[in-house]
Amino acid sequence: MAAVILPDNTETHARAAKIVAAGGIVAFRTDTFYGLGADPFKRAALLALRNLKGREEDKPLLVVIGDVGEAARFMVSRSKLFDRLSARFWPGALTLVVAARVEVPTELTANTGTIGVRLPADEAVRAFVRACGGVLTATSANLAGQPPARTAAEVARAFPTGLDLIIDGGTARTEQPSTVVDVTGHEARLIREGVVAWREIQKSVNWELEQ
């Protein structure tokens, strides 16, 4: 059955929250592209999401959080590097890869022992995530290897079945994905450059280290 497309409003958020709580999958506009949202602690939902995307087993799924404090649900501890970059660039399109707690499902981490976490720049997106329990997966809404969806209609074309709801939040507001930086070590390591320039991250880290 094809997913229903509904406008981005509080009523739709409430409906999406019930779907997520029941182990379903929704599509929503993040602060970058459209993402696929599921409860990151429901293994069956994560497996369904991976199967839907055709996601390789060795690739982790990132999560978005509604508030900074939610990051503690995923990470072993807060490092100085995490604190520096999250304080400087969050909310924002920067995904920080941290050491994952043992409670974090391997379906999220892909057995890497790490998890990518982001606090979106868009307050409306953060409010939606909070409505769904404070944390959601946000892997891009596209089949593996295909371009990320920028509209609800593109999501529907990519996934004619398999989604429980598509929330139409309008066209994506960027042409780039989030920047992904690994902060599990003593130095920041770039995994993917996107909205946030790597040089700005390096400047921030170096400036902090000199203080």
Protein Blocks (a to p, Z undefined) as FASTA:
>chain_A
ZZddddddfklmmmmmmmmmnopacddddfkbccddddfkbmklmmmmmmmnopafklcc
ddddfbfklmmmmpmbdcfklmmmmmmmpgcjddcdddddfklcfklnnonopacddddf
blklmmmmmmnoopacfbdcddehiacdfbfklmmmmmmghpabdcdebjafbfbdcddd
dfkbmbdcdfbdcfbcfklmmmmmmmmmmZZ
